[in-house]
Amino acid sequence: MKKSRGILVLVITVLLTAGLIYGAAGCIGGEKTEGNPIKLGLDLAGGVSITYGTVIDNPTAEQMADTIYKLQKRVEAYSTEAQVYQEGDNRINIEIPGVQDANTVLEELGRPGSLEFWDISGNLILDGTDILDARAGSTRDQMGNMDYAVSLTLTDEGAEKFAKATEENLGRPLPIIYDGQVISEPTVQAVISDGHAQINNMRSFEDAEILASTIRIGSLQLELQELRSNVVGAQLGQDAISTSLKAGAVGFGLVMLFMVVFYLVPGLAAGIALTIYVALMLLLISAFEITLTLPGIAGIILSIGMAVDANVIIFARIREELGTGKTVRSAMKIGFQKALSAIVDGNVTTLIVAVVLLLKASGGIKGFAQTLALGIVLSMFTALFVTRQILYALYAVGIQKPQFYGVQKERKVIPFLRKRRLFFVISIGAVVLGFVTMGIQAGMGHGALAYSLEFQGGTSTTVPFTQDLSIEEIEQQVKPLVAEVTGDQEIQTQKVQGSSEVIIKTKELNLEQRQALNEALAEKFSLDAKEISAESISSTISSEVRRDAVVAVVIGIICMLLYIWFRFKDIRFAGSAVIALIHDVLVVLTFYAILRISVGNTFIACMLTIVGYSINATIVIFDRIRENLGNKKRKDDLQELVDMSITQTLSRSINTSLTTFIMVAVLFIMGVASIRDFALPLMAGIICGAYSSVCITGALWHWMRIRFQEKAE
């Protein structure tokens, strides 16, 4: 790159960075005149709360669970962070963040009722339970005219019924009846046997969307009726957002300072690239309308630390090449080339998990996967393209001395594998300790883990205060009183906008505890205890959602294993990587069990983050082992080769873990309680991930290689 071009690249970079920062600031600054701000979740911005009651008095638990799960799928069209849970015996509550008009939601969501498909002879063909999904769409016919349609996906049983019905009624209409009224009368134009049908010739896309939403909501097992709808305020105050943003700014500043001090000119290039990364991340979250909750903010701040990893791998490679006597320009070229495989493999394995979660998971897990996938793609782009261009531009303008880039001196090989038995004993001991602790806690009746409202449900108490309390007053006056009476420290509160009512969610309270709470609130705030109402509520993370998450993670791990096997041509790399990954998850589970940290939505996000973080660190070491195996001479000792590979990547393992730890530690120090519940076990996961990648994975691979090689021979 010539000097003039280098100057041009730097000028464009400065202008682009300034523009992106300005745009990103608008996204997090609330309402703006241009574009859309980032959609915030119930904990940050509030939303709509709708309560439905079943038409029948005594629905079964199975009917309620099935209806809740299907409603969860419906409301995810509004937000992946929407929540659906049971209230009392026959009521279902839906909370949708970022929406302020309950009537609009009710109209768009559709009124739950009975849905049936009949033939013109009066025979029932299908009912709502035979429909899996209905989506509005549009196409152009041969004349170029727009044709609006609704695409239907049937269950296996529904597909069989529909195939028979369309064969018998070819050329005849099949009325669709909703709550006794005909809402559509499409004509059968062909025999449909694959379970996919289309209702054509709708008047407009809006009509198609209304019909699709009516069909979707009508496929519920239970017929529902609206009981009430409220606009609820944010669960947390503005202080929660501002402290999280401040923590992000402080953590980011510390990471930038570390990169510049440790890596010099490359660190400066990385700092600029990371700034672009963060700005692009915020802009794309806004553009894709990803709903952001407080743990989501923590995830973005965490991703800043993780995005450093690709840069660290590149810079370590450049330093190694300079240490062998290469010129700066040659070292940069070779450094980027040699770092490419580790960066791609590490990010692709994590991306596999994100994609599987997007396809298979539900609720907030899907929102986490969206942010994760976006962060992975952006981090690869900024590291491999943006950092590279900035680094070459700085070199072109005259910063060319090797001392500005750092020179890696040859390290003495550290004999990690000599201590492998000790490392294995420590790891097995930590995992066993976790299971023993959970067993003891469960035996004492405390529960194996400290499950939160999201996992085990609780009691929802509606309090009509005589004056409109602010969120800060609720935090300072109401919550401490509730905690004192109930003994629960994981309390959630929501204001009902347009009234002085506050909804308080706690662990399950018996009749005596409910009465004690009502009396305490009435005495402190001069209320009529009889006007305070309470209902039992189910977990917001249903068993089906948990099942989806487990299935998605298992499929993701299998896909990762296959990818690593394919890329490294050795199943032992894949096997040892997955074992180390499971080890990290179990050790962090031990941490949760011993300290009794609340297990809620952030628990799932924490575990999924550790899965991605752990596998990424392991891939870097395996990539170096693979490279050194290619250069291995016959007389070279395999154990020494593994030790050398771990030693060569040690600075990367330490520095990446350190920068990520800095980000999370700042969150823990400056964040609110729910953020600290996320940050504390995550710090343990970062330390464990660094330990397992350095001390466990290489030793596991070496043991498998020797063991299975001996058997083969």
N, C-alpha and C positions, 0 to 999 in steps of 0.2 A: 504494500500500500504506500502510495506517495504521500509526501507531507501535506500537500494541498487537499488531497482526499481525506487524510486523517483529520485535518482541521474541520472540513465539511461534516464528517461523521460526528465529531464531538459537538459541533454547533447544533446539528439536527437532533442529537441525543438530548442536549440540554433543553431545547424547545419542546421536544416530544415529552420529556419527563415533566416539565412544567405544565403542559397541557393536560397530561394524564392525571397529575396531582390535583389540578383544578377540578377536573371532571369527577374524580373520586371523592374529593371533599364535598361536592354537591350531593353525591349519593348518600353520604352518612350525615348530612346536615339537615335532615328532615325534609320539609316541603321545599321544592325548588321550582323555578319558573321554567326550566328546560329539562326535558327528560323525566325519568321517574326515580324517586328515592328507593333505596333498598327496602324490600318488604320485611317487616319485623314480626316476630312471633308473639304469642299471647303474653309471654313473660316481659316483653319489651314495649309492645304497642297496644295490647288488648285486641278485641275483635268481637265476633258475634257468638252468643251462646243460645242454642235452641234446644228445648226439651220436648220430646215426643212421648206419648203414652200409647201402649198397645190397646187395640180395640177390644181384644179378649182380656178377661180379668186375670187369668192364671196361666201365663205362657210358661212353657218348660224352659229349663236352663239351656238346653240345646238350641231351642228356637231363638232365645235371646242372644246367645253367643254367635249364632250364624248371622242374625240380623245386624249385630254390632260390627262384625267383621266386614260384611258387605257394605254397610254404611261407611266404614273407614275407607274402603276402596273408592267409594263415590266422592267423598269430601276431599280426597287427595288431589282432585282436579282443581280445587281452590288453593290448597297448600299441603305440602308433605308434612307440615307440622300440626295439621288439624288433629283433634283428639275426639274419640267417640268412646263413651263408657256408660255403664249401667248405673241408674240411680233408683234406689228402692227396689221393689219387686218387678215392676212392669213399666219403667220409664227409661228412656235412653237420652243421654245428653250429648250434644255435638258442640264443640268449640272450634271456631274457625278464625285464625289470626288474620290481622290486616284488613278486616272487613268491618264497615261501620253501619251498613244498611241491612237490617235483619229481613225486611220485606223483600228486598232484591234477592237475597240468598234463598229465601223460601220459594220464590217464584222460579229461580234458575235450578234449584235443587230438585224441584218437583214435589208434589204432594204425595206422600206414600199412600198406596191403596192397592186394590186387587187388579191385576193385569191378566187378561185372557185372550187367546187367539181362538176364533170359532170358524167353522165353515158355514156356508149359506143354508145348510140343512139343519143347523142348530146343534152340531156336535162340537164338543170342546176338543181342541187340538193341543194347545199348549197353555201353560200358565206362567206366571212370572218367574217361578223357580227354574224353568227350563232355559232361561236367558242368562248367559254369562255376562254379556256386555252389549252396549249399543252406542254407536258413535256417529255424529253428523259429519258429512263431507260433501264435496262438490267435484264434478267432472264436466268436461265439454263433450257434446255429442258430435256426430259427423258434420253437422251444419255449423258448428262453432257456438251453439247455444249452451248456456250454463245449465247443468242438471244437478239439482240438490237432492241428496239421498241420505238415508240412515242405514248404516251397516250393522247387521246383527251377528253376534257369535253365540251359538247355542251350546248347551251341555251335551255330553255324549247321548244321554237318554233323549234329550230334546231333539237332537239331530235325527235320531231314528224316527221319532214321531213325525217330524217335519218332512222327512223324505217321503214317508208314506202318504201324508196329507197332500203334499204338492203333486204327487203322482196321480192321486185320485181327484184333485181339483184343478187340473191344468186348464188355464184360460178362465178360471172363475175367481171372484174376489174372496179374500180371507179377512173378515172384519177383526180389528184389534179393539177390544173393549176394556175400558179403564173405569172402575167404579160404576159400572152399569151404563156408561156412555161410549159410543163408537168414536174413537179418536183418529182412526185411519182405516182405509179399506183397500189395501193394495191387491192387485190382480196377479195371480200366479202365472208367470211367463215361461217357466222351465222347472223341471224336477230338480230339487235342491237336496243333495245327499251328503255334502261335505260339512254341514253344520254352520255354513256362512251364507247369510241371505242379505238382500238389499231392498229397501223400500225406496223406489225412485219417484221422480216427478213431483217433488215437494215444491211449494210455491217460492220459498226463500230459504236461505241458510238458517235464519232465525227459527222458522217453522221446523226445520229438520232438527235443530238443536233442542227445541222444546220437546219434540216427540222423543228424541233420543234420551233426554234426561228423565222423561216420564216413564219410558220403558225401563231404564236402569233402576230407578227408585222403586218401580213396581215389581221388581224381581225379588223383593224381600220375602222371607217366610212369613213375617208378621205384618198385619195391616196396622199402620200407625196413624195417630192424629196429633196435631200440634197442640201443646199445652201452654207454652209460654216461650217468648224469645226476648233476649236482652242484649244490649251492647255492653260488654264488660271492659274495664280498664286494664292497664298493664299490671302484671303481678309484682313487678319491681319498679322502683322509682328511677328518675332520671340520673340519680347518682350512680346506679349500677352501670348504666351505659357509659357515663363520663369516666368513671374509674377504670372500666375495661379499656376504653380508648387511650386513657393516659398510660395504663400498663403496657398497651401495645406500642405506644410511642417510645416509652422508656426502654422497653425490651429491644425494640428495633434499633434504637440509638446505640445501646450497648453492643449488639451484634455487629453493627456497622463499625464501631470503634475497634472491636476485637479483630475483625477482618482486616482493617487497614493496618493495625499495629503488627499483626502476625504475618500477613501476606503482602504488605506494602502496596505496590502499584496494582497487582492483581486483586488485592482486597478492595481497593478503591473502585476498580471496574465492577467487581461483584456487588459493592454497595449501591452503585447506580442501577445495575441490572435488577437488584432486589427491590429497589424503589419502584421501578417500572412494573415489576411483578406484582407488588401489592396493589398499585393503582389499577392495573389491568384486572386483577382479581375482583376488586370492588365493583368496577364498571361492568364486568361480565355477570356478576351475581345480580346486579340491578337489571341488566339486559335480559337475562334468562328468568327473571322473577323468582329467584330462589328465596324462600322464606328463611330469614335469619333469626335464630334464637340466641340467648346468651351463651350457651355452650357452643353455638355456631361461631360466635365472635371469638371464643377461645380457640376453636379449631382453625380459624383463619390466622390468628396470631401465632398459633403453633406451627402452621404451615410455612410461616416466614422462616422459622428456625430450621425446618426440614428442607426448605428450598436451598439453604446454604450448602447442603450435602453435595450436589452436583458440582458446584464451584470448587469446593474443597478437594474433591477427587481430581479435578483438572489441575488445580494449582499444585497439589502434591506431585503429580506427574511432571509438571513443568520443572519443579525444583529438582526432581530426580535426574532429569535430562541435563539440567545445568550442572549438576554435581558430577556428571560424566564428561564434562568439558564441551558440551554443545553450545552453540551460539544462542542468544536469546530468541531470535526469530525461529531457528530450527527447533529449539526446546518447546516453544509455544505450539508449533505445528504438530510435533510428535506427541506432546502432552494431550492436546485435544483428541488426536486420533486414538491414543491408547486408552483414554478415559471413556471413549464413546460406548464400548461394549458394556462396561460396568454400569454406566448411567442408564442406558437403554434397558438392560436386563433388570436392574433394580426397580426402575419406574414401571416397566411393563408388568412385572409380577404384582406390584401394588395396584396397578390399574385394572388388572384382571379381577381382583377382589371388589373394586369399586363398581365395575360393570355388572358383575353378578349381583351385587347388592341392589343396584338400580333396577335390575330385571326381576329379582325374586323377593326383595324385602318390602316392608310396608312402613308407613308412618315416618317418624323422625329419622329412622335409619336410612331411608331413601334420601332425605335431605342431606344427611351426613355424606352419603355416597356421591351426591351431586357436587358438593364442595370439594371432596377428596379428588374426584376425577378431574375437575377443573384445575385444581392446584397442581396435580401431577403434570398435565399437559403444559400448563404455563411455565412451571419450573424447568421443564426440559427445553422449552423454547428460549427462555431468558438465559439459561446457562450455556446452551450450545450455539446460540445465534447472537443474542444481545451482548453477553459478556465477551464473546469472541471479537465482535466488531469493535467494542470499546477498547479492548486490550490491544488490538492491532493498531487502532487509531492513536492511542497513547504512545505506542512504540514508534509510529510514523512521525509524530511531532517532535521526537528527540529523546524520549525517555528509554534509553537502550542499554544502560549498564546492568550487568547481571545482579549487582548488589541491590538494585531496586526491585528485583523479582524474588530474591532469596535463593540460596544454593543449598541443596540437601546434602549434608555430609553422610558418608556411608555409616550406617548404624551397625553396632554389634548385634548379632542375632540373639533374641531372647528365647530361652528354651521353655516355651509355654507348655509343650506336650509332656515334659517331665513331671509337671504338676497336675496332669489330667485326672488322676485318680482322686486327688484332693478336690478338684473342681467338681467332679461328678458327685462326690459325697455331699458337698455343700448344696448342690442343686437338688439332689434327691431329698436331702434333709429339709430344705425350704418347702418343697412341694408336699412332703409328708406332714410337716408342721401345719400347713394350711388345712389339709383334710382332717387332721386330729382336732384342730381348733374349731372347725365347722361342726364336727361331730359332737364335741363337748357343748358348744353353744346350743345346738339343736336339742341335745339331751336335757339341758337345763330349761328348755322351753323358750329360749330367746330367739330362736331361728338361726339357721346355719349362717346366714348373712343378714345384715341390717337392711332389709328390703324397705323401699320407700313407698309412697302412695302410688307411684306409677306401676309398681309391681304387685302390690297386695291390696290396693283399694283402701277405703277408710270411711270417714264421716264428713259430709258436707253440711256446714251450719250457716244458715242465712240470717244475718243480724240487721234489723232495720234501725240504724242509729238515728238519733234525733237531729244530728247535724252532719253535714257532708265532710267526712274526714279526708285529709290528703293521704297520699301513699306513705309519706314520711311519718305522719301521725299514726297510721296503722302499724308501721314498722316499730315505732318507739313506744306506743301505748297498748295496742291490741295484742300484738304477737307475744310480748313478754308475759302478759296475763294468761293467754291461752296456753303457753308453754308451761307456766307454773301449775295450772290446774290439771292439764292432761299429761304432763311429763313428756310431751312430744316436742322435739326440737326441729323437726322437718315440716314446718307449717307453711301452707300456701294460702295467699289471700288475693281476692279480686274485688274491685269496686264495680257496682252496676251503675253505668252511666245514666244520668237523668233521674237518679234517686239517691238516697243516703244509705242504701243497702250495701253490705259487704258480705261476700261469700268466703267462709273460712274452711279450709280443707285440712283435716288432721288424720292421724291413724284411727282405726276403728274404735269408737267409744261405746261403752255399754250404757244402759239407761241411767245408772247412778252418775256416771261421768258426764253425760249430757246435761243432766239436771244441775250438777255442780258448776259446769261451764256457763249455763244459762243464768244461774243465780249470780255468779261472779261478774259476768258482763253487765247484768241488770244493775247490780249494786254500784259498779265503778262508773258506768255511763248513764245512770238514771233511766233505765229502760224498763219496759214491761216484759218480764221473762216469758209470758205466754205468747208473745208475738215472735219470739225466736223459734225458728223451725230447723230441724235436722233430718238428714236422710243418709242412709248407707250408700256408698258409691263403689263401683267395681274398679279394678285396676285400669289405667289408661293404656297400658301395654298388655293387650290381651294375650291369651295362650296361643292364638293363631298368629299374632304378630311375632311373638317369641319363636314360634315354630318356623315361621318364614325366615327370621334372622339366622337361626341355627342352620337351617337347610342351605341358605345362601352362603354362609361362612364355610360350611363343609364342601359345597360345590366349588367355592372359590379356592379353597386349599387344594382340592384335587386338581383343579385347572392350573394352579401355580406349580404343583408337583410335576405335572405333565410338561409345562413350559420349561421348567428348569432341567428336566430330564432331556428334553429335545435340544435345548441350547448347549448344555454341558456334555451331552452324549454319555451320561453316567448317572444311573438311578441313585447311586450313593450320595451324590451332591443333593439331589432332591429330597431323599429320605432324611439326611442329617439336617437339612434346612427346616423341614416341617417339624421334626422332633424338637429342634431349638425353639421354633415359633410356639409350639404347644407349651414348652418349658416356661417361656416368658409370660404367657397368659396365666399359667397356673401359679407362678410366683407372685404375680400382681394380685391374683385372687386371694392368695395367702395374706397379702398386705391388707386387702379389704376386710378379710375375716378377723385378723388380729386387732386392727384399729377400729373395727365396726364403722367403717365409712359407709354412708348412705348409698344403697344400690338402687339407682333410678335410671332416667334417660341418659345421664352423663356416663353411667357405667358402661352402657353399650358402646357409646362413642369412644370412651377411653380404651376399651378392649380392641375395638376395630382399629384405632390409631396405632396401638402397640403392634398389632398384626402387620400393618403396613410398614411401620418403622423398623421392626425387628428383621423382616425379610430383606429390606433394603440394605441394612448393615451387613447381613450375612452374604448377600450377593457380591459385595465389593471384595470381600476376602476370597470367596470362591473364584471370582474372576482372576485374581492374582495367582491363586494356586493353579488354575487352568493355564495361565500364561507361562508360569514357571515350569509346569509339566512339559509344555511344548519345547522348552529349552533344556530340559533335564538330560544329563549324560548318564550313561549306564551305571557308573560307579557312584553317582550322587545318592545320598541317603534320603529316603522319602520323609522321615520325621523331620530332618533338618530343613527340607524344602518347605514343609508346612509352617514350621517355626519362622523361616525366612519370609514367607508370604504374609504371615500375621504381623511380623515386625515392620515390613515395608508399608503396610496399610495402617499401622498403629496411629500415626498422627491424624489420619482421616477419621478413624474411629473415635479418638479422643475429642478432636475439634468439633466434629459434627454433633456429638453427644453434648458437648459443652455449650455450643450455641443454642441448641434446642432446649437444654436445661435452663439456660439463662432466661429464655422467653417464658417458659412455664413457671420458673421461680418468681419472676416479676409478677406474673398473674396471681400466684399464690399470696404474695406479700401485699399486693395492692387491690386484689379483686374482692368481690362480695362473697358471701358464704357458699352459694351454689357454684361459683367459679372455683373456690378453694377445694370443694369436694371433687372437682374434675382435675385440678392441677396437682394435688398431693399424690394420688396414685399414679398419675402420669409421670411425675418425676421419678417415682420408683420404677416405672416401666422403662424409662429412658436409661437409668442406671443398669437395670437388668438386661436390657437389649444390648448395651455396650459390653457388659460382662459376658453374655452368652456368645456374641459374635466373636469376641477375642479368645475366650477361654474354653468354649464348649463346641462350637460348630466345626472348627478345624480338627479338633481331637476326635469328634464323632466320625467325621469323614475318614480320617486316618485309620480309626479302628475298623470301620466297615470295609475300607479298601484292603487292609491286611487280612481281616477275617474271611471275607468272601473270596479273596484271591487265593488264600490257602486252601479253601474248600474246593475251588475250581481245579486247582492243581492236584 
